[in-house]
Amino acid sequence: MSETPDVPRASEGKPPVVTPVRVVITLCLVAPFVAMLWVGSYAKVDPTFIGIPFFYWYQMLWVLISTALTMTAFTLWNRDQRARKSQNGGASA
């Protein structure tokens, strides 16, 4: 017989590891990396914004967007953890 790894199952009463909320959290955290690593999309001068080339203001805009996305991910993570804790009857998940 072959051994199967210990994989949590829904029938054991544990919530699934991958949930829609966790997918959204992952997307919120990965989006800034993808945006900044895809240099070809913003390596240009035009359009300028108050005299600042696109290359610079695009990156500065992502600082603000990244902050908002990280705050969103943090809030969703805290809600998810509270829901899991209450689902497990107060035990840490």
N, C-alpha and C positions, 0 to 999 in steps of 0.2 A: 504494500500500500504506500501511496505517496502522502507525505505530510502536507497539509495546507497551512499557510501562514494565518496567524491570528488576525483576522480582519473583523472589525466591529460590524455587526449587522443591525438593521433596524429592529429585528425581532428581539434583540437583547435589551431593548428599552433605551439605548443610547441614541442621541440625535445624530443624523448623518454629518460627516466631516465636511463635505462639499455642499454648501447651500447657496441659493441665489444671493443672499446677503453677502456671503464671503466672496462670491464671484465679483460682485460690485465693488467690494473693498479692494480686491486684487486689481481690478481695472483702474480704480482711482489712484492706486500707488504705482502702477506700471505706465500709465499714460504720459506722465512727465518725462520718464526715461526714453520712451519711444520718440516723443516729440523732439527731445534734445539730441538723441543719437542719429536722427534722420537729418543730417546737416544739409544735404542737398535741397531740402524743402525751404530753407531759410537763408542760404548762403547767397544773398543778393543785396543790393543797395536800395532799390526801389520796391515798394513805396516808402518814402521818408515820412516821418511823423515829427512835426515841429523841428525839422532839420536833422533829426536823428535817423541814420540808415536803418532799414528794416532788420538787418542782421542783429543789431543791438536791442531795438525796442521789442522785437519778437521774444528774445531771451528774457528780458526784464518782465514782459507780460507773463511769461511762464512761471516766474517766481511767484507772482500773485495767484495764478491759477493753481500751482502746486500747493500753495498754502491752503487754499480753499478745498482742494481735493484731499489733502492729508487730514484736515479737520473733519471732513465728511467721513473719511475712512475710520478715523478714531471714534467718532460718535457712533457709527454703525457697529464697530467692533465692541464697544462698551454695551450697546443694546443687545447684541448677540450673546455676549458673555452673561449678562443678567438673565436673559431668556433661558440659556442653557442651565444656569445655576438653579433657577426656579423649576425647570423641567426635571432636574435630577434630585429635587427635594432638598436643595440647599447644599448638596455636596459639590466640591469644586470639580470643574470639568477639565 
